[in-house]
């Protein structure tokens, strides 16, 4: 049984199909890439999986359970973490405060307990802060813990977004263009950290335009165009597929070819 399975998934905006009868399986322990030209429907797929949009038809199955109509917070509770193309951070809060807030999904500390701050609550909050610092360390930005998220450069902000997703204790993380706008060194460092996350047993579904990053990181790739799947399989096979080359019009995809 696949960890995540999309069955005939479609999303219509008016008469336009952003996603069109998409079938896709993501196996546990993989880094699975979702690629396609701009406007092909990749982010819409992420929004459907994570509950930000409801599909027009089709099913989303998570660990054998139909989660098609679940709201976002329930999807997150089931172990599906998410980062965003435009990183969703609380800009005026510090990096540490951002991760602490994300950790609270599983702390069991409610608003009333936080208000009274008894000894038990204080111990829990201390443990949460220590875990948040460990996640910042894992993403290589522990030295930025007390800086405002708004002041972080793009690469560090992207790393903070991944730390926030990890804080929700996910079984899978959806990463939307995690290296967008990064220089080659930042891209290499970030993709190495993503592989380390996979090695911890967390499955990754990755949208990314940097084909070097995709080729060096993903175990399997699905390519979509106009919301339809046009190829799927091992990275080299997908990147040499005639329909994929045609969809990309010989641009970035050429780096995958012999």
GITA-V645486 format. One record per backbone hydrogen bond with DSSP energy under -1.0 kcal/mol. NH is the residue of the N-H (numbers start at 1). CO is the residue of the C=O. Records with the same first field share a line. If there is no record, write none. Layout:
BEGIN
NH: CO  CO
END
This chain:
BEGIN
3: 26
4: 26
5: 61
6: 24
7: 59
9: 22
10: 57
11: 19
13: 16
16: 13
18: 11
19: 11
20: 227
22: 9
24: 6
26: 4
30: 27
32: 204
33: 220
34: 206
35: 222
40: 37
45: 41
46: 42
47: 43
48: 44
49: 45
50: 46
52: 47
53: 47
56: 10
57: 10
59: 7
61: 5
62: 65
63: 3
65: 62
67: 60
70: 67
75: 71
76: 72
77: 73
78: 74
79: 76
80: 75
81: 172
83: 174
89: 87
91: 89
93: 90
95: 147
96: 145
98: 94
99: 95
100: 96
101: 97
102: 98
103: 99
104: 100
105: 102
106: 103
114: 110
115: 111
116: 112
117: 113
122: 118
123: 119
124: 120
125: 121
126: 122
127: 123
128: 124
129: 125
130: 126
131: 127
132: 128
133: 129
134: 130
135: 131
136: 132
137: 133
138: 134
139: 135
140: 137
141: 136
144: 141
145: 142
147: 144
149: 93
150: 91
151: 148
152: 149
157: 153
158: 154
159: 155
160: 156
161: 157
162: 158
163: 159
164: 160
165: 161
166: 162
167: 163
168: 165
169: 166
171: 79
172: 79
173: 203
174: 81
175: 205
177: 207
180: 177
182: 179
187: 183
188: 184
189: 185
190: 186
191: 187
192: 188
193: 189
194: 190
195: 191
196: 192
197: 193
198: 194
199: 195
201: 198
202: 197
203: 171
204: 30
205: 173
206: 32
207: 175
211: 209
214: 210
215: 211
216: 212
218: 214
219: 31
220: 31
221: 233
222: 33
223: 231
224: 35
225: 228
227: 40
228: 225
230: 223
231: 223
233: 221
238: 234
239: 235
240: 236
241: 238
245: 241
246: 242
247: 243
248: 244
250: 245
251: 248
254: 251
255: 252
256: 253
257: 254
END
